[in-house]
């Protein structure tokens, strides 16, 4: 059986009052790399969401 491997990077998106304020990768495991300026160009990363509090959304980002 053959199975393709999908590899990506961990991405944390922080929204405050519905607006994206920070996008950070896992980095070296201790300190992440701020990629906010580039994250807005990733399909599926929204600049704003309807939630009006502060929320962190974590997931995996990969190139299709």
C-alpha positions as CSV (number, residue, x, y, z in Angstrom):
1,X,0.0,0.0,0.0
2,X,1.3,3.4,-1.0
3,X,0.3,6.6,0.9
4,X,1.3,10.1,0.2
5,X,2.8,12.1,3.1
6,X,1.4,15.6,3.7
7,X,3.8,17.9,5.6
8,X,3.3,21.4,6.8
9,X,3.9,23.7,9.7
10,X,2.1,24.5,12.8
11,X,0.3,27.9,12.7
12,X,-1.2,29.8,15.6
13,X,-3.6,32.7,14.7
14,X,-4.6,35.2,17.3
15,X,-7.7,37.3,16.8
16,X,-8.6,40.2,19.0
17,X,-12.1,41.8,18.6
18,X,-12.5,39.9,15.4
19,X,-9.2,41.1,13.8
20,X,-6.1,39.1,13.1
21,X,-3.4,40.5,15.3
22,X,-0.7,37.8,15.1
23,X,0.2,34.7,13.2
24,X,3.1,32.6,14.6
25,X,4.8,29.3,13.6
26,X,6.1,26.8,16.2
27,X,9.6,28.0,15.4
28,X,12.2,26.1,17.4
29,X,9.6,24.8,20.0
30,X,10.5,27.6,22.4
31,X,10.0,30.7,20.4
32,X,7.8,31.0,17.3
33,X,8.4,33.0,14.2
34,X,6.0,35.9,13.5
35,X,4.6,35.4,10.0
36,X,1.6,37.8,10.3
37,X,2.5,39.7,7.2
38,X,2.6,36.6,5.0
39,X,-0.2,34.6,6.7
40,X,-2.9,36.8,5.1
41,X,-1.9,35.4,1.7
42,X,-2.6,31.8,2.8
43,X,-5.9,30.6,1.4
44,X,-8.2,30.0,4.4
45,X,-6.5,32.5,6.8
46,X,-9.0,35.2,7.4
47,X,-8.1,38.8,8.3
48,X,-11.2,39.0,10.4
49,X,-13.8,36.7,12.0
50,X,-17.2,37.4,13.6
51,X,-16.0,36.5,17.1
52,X,-15.5,39.8,19.1
53,X,-13.4,38.5,22.0
54,X,-9.8,37.3,22.0
55,X,-9.2,33.8,20.6
56,X,-6.3,31.7,19.4
57,X,-6.8,29.2,16.6
58,X,-4.2,26.6,16.0
59,X,-3.8,24.3,13.1
60,X,-1.5,22.9,10.4
61,X,-0.7,24.9,7.2
62,X,0.5,23.0,4.1
63,X,0.9,23.7,0.4
64,X,-1.4,21.8,-1.8
